Structure formats: C-alpha cells, structure tokens
Amino acid sequence: MIKSSGRPGVDEVSAPRQLASCGSEESALLRKEELRKLKDKILGVKTLPLRESATQLVFGEGNPNADICFIGEAPGRFEDQQGRPFVGQAGKLLDKLLGEIGIRRDDVYITNIVKYRPPNNRPPTPSEIGAFLPYVDEEIGIIDPKLIATLGRFSLAKFMPEGKISKVHGVMQTVRWNGKTLHILPLYHPAAAFRRRAMRQALEEDFRRIPHILSGHWIRNRICDGGSQLGESQD
Ligand code: URA
C-alpha cells in the first residue's frame, strides 16, 4: 500500500461536461443484472445486522459502467426511508460537489459500506461493517471502477485500516485487492463538511482533482502497468 505525494491538478480543472464511462451498453446490462442478483442475495440474508431496525435495504445505485465509485458509511434517515444512498443533506452536498466538477450523479456509482441504517445514525460497529464487507467487495468487483472515492473514515478503513483521513484525504492511494490494483481517492465525508468549514474547503479542493485524475495519466499508467510501479509518485 503506498501513496503518491503532492496535489497537482487542484487548480487546473477543465471539467468534462459529461463523464465518459468505459464499457458498452452490453456490459452495462450485464453489470446491472449482476447488481440485481447481488441485491437479491443481500435481501435473502436474514441474519445481517441492522436489518430488523432498518426500514429497508439501501443498495448502491448509479451507472453500472461508472469510472468512479463513491463509497460512504451507512444510510441515514432519508436513505432509510427512500431506499437510496445519499439522498439526504449529505447527498445534496455530494450532488453539488459533483455538479461543480461537471459530473452528473447518473454518471457515477454511489454506495455505502453498511447497507442498513444504524439506529439514530450511530456509527456502525466493526462487526456490522465486517458483515457487509463481502457484499461490498462483490459490488466493487461488478462495477470495476477506475477510481474509488471513499467518503469518510469508515470506507477509507476498508482499504487502509491504518490510514488517517486527516493525513491522506485528497492524496491518491494504490492498494492491492483481490489480486487487482485499486486506485483510491480518500475524501472527507460530506456530512463532516457541514460541521467544519476547513473540511468543506478541503472536500471541495479534493473533488476538483477528480477530473484530472480520471482523464490524466495517473490511472492509465497504473492500469497499463498492472500495478508494477507501485510506490511511484506520478500525478
Ligand atoms: N451518509 C452515508 O454515509 N451514506 C448515505 O447514504 C447517507 C449519508
């Protein structure tokens, strides 16, 4: 697990009007079907924690061919009511931040590390997170995004258990996962950005890196070299 240094790209946003997603209509249909099966599988697991207290499952949503997948913490009240991730206050901010870099919500995939709402929005416990991890892994495997943006410390911990969000936010990370190389952009959780002005600024600044990361050489080089250059900083 390594990280790159520096933050070039912060000031050089020329956001695409629409994010190009890799993959054909056929692959989108296949992925959609795989996601549907995964959702049904989760719905069938009666022993999953939080299931009894939640209103419903909040599965991921968005473009199955998305280049970028956002992973949050757990559904809140509005997500629990509507059965969709990030539709409350934090979701509105997420939509706004996406809009500001010229990306539509429909172009990305959005999900959570825990898929039932914890009572009173308390933080999920390690065992609750652990129970959902195999399904999150499957979800990521289906979407196979170029970039994973973690929102908050819980989803960051999935990929970097020792990572401190205050240190690594906005800094590209490369991790090995299930034999693959994943590119992770750790971000503050949008809900935290409501509480602290500095976090809001950091989140906006980190978001502005996304078009640069997706369109630039950073990811292309790492996808082509199969991760063999892990450790290099090459933004
Ligand atoms: N916070 C999250 O982490 N996920 C949601 O879906 C909503 C709020």
Boltz pocket constraint, residues with backbone or C-beta under 6 A from the ligand:
constraints:
  - pocket:
      binder: B
      contacts: [[A, 72], [A, 73], [A, 74], [A, 75], [A, 76], [A, 79], [A, 84], [A, 85], [A, 86], [A, 87], [A, 88], [A, 90], [A, 91], [A, 111], [A, 112], [A, 151], [A, 191]]
      max_distance: 6.0
